[in-house]
């Protein structure tokens, strides 16, 4: 039987590290860029790597009984829970993969028969985390270290997840508000009010929809691409690098993130309002390019687009889309997609050295 330990106890006994990296791990099961996950166990999500490991019971390091993670999120939690509950995890493998992918990448195929169940579980985890503890990336504001504070979340969720996995109705009071909001967003995404344009060669999806929506709705049609340009009514826009290019994807090659200095300068040259275009660095988990207002905290950047202000630009949507597409077509003209980019290679690509 395996058991969870706080991350600070990593070296006190042989320990499996999930969705994290740490010196002294008996086995690392993480999709983080450059993580020491064995090649045969690589997967798009860290929970996926755990599930692969459960099919390989003789994998080196898997006999360690202690399991840890240095933060709490849905993908990492599912991975830790699966190691502690291997029979149940394998019985619900497809569902758990959907949960991990939706939680980390905000992607799901709504035609999947288990999509609704996955959304209910994700919304339950989100709601209980916020009510009982604090929102994702909220530890520093409380003057706490995430690797310490997250242990309390694991202690609460690990014994309570299985009943909701088996019957989500037991958690309806918690998951229903967000679930309803997401489903309303999905209906808008599937309506004639929304159009989706994909540019597969540069990995971009452009979504035109009236109002900002929850990520779980907005990112549904972006599966297989790594950048999203959202065009809302009243000339409100956001561009985002998806989390899929912060991690090592196993399922497909990707293009490296490019620094957005030149694109931002071009947009600022076109912008005639008092606001300026600003962008986050490429090593942020989900960098945004947007018109500036009050600086967004990490918590706000991680929150859904409909939970933060998005400002009106003077640039017409057709021109903004054309500028973004032209920038990436030029930037990626001599770069081939591949798997397992290092951060050094990504920075070199941004400097035209690849």
Secondary structure, 3 states (H helix, E strand, C coil): CCEECCHHHHHHCCEEEECCCCCCCCEEECCECCCCCCHHHCCCCHHHHHHHHHCCCCCCCCCCCEEECCCCCHHHHHHHHHHHCHHHHHHCHHHHHHHHHHHHHCCCCCCCCCHHHHHHHHHHHHHHHHHHCCCCCCCHHHCCCHHHHHHHHHHHHHCCHHHHHHCHHHHHHHHHHHHHHHHHHHHHHCCCCCEEEEECCCCEEEEECCCCCCHHHHCHHHCCCCEEEEEEHHHEEEEEECHHHCECCCCCCECCCCCCHHHHHHHHHHCCCCCCEEECCCCCCCCEEEECCCCCCHHHHHCCHHHCCCCECCCCHHHHHHHHHHHHHHHCCCCCCECCCCHHHHHHHHCCCC
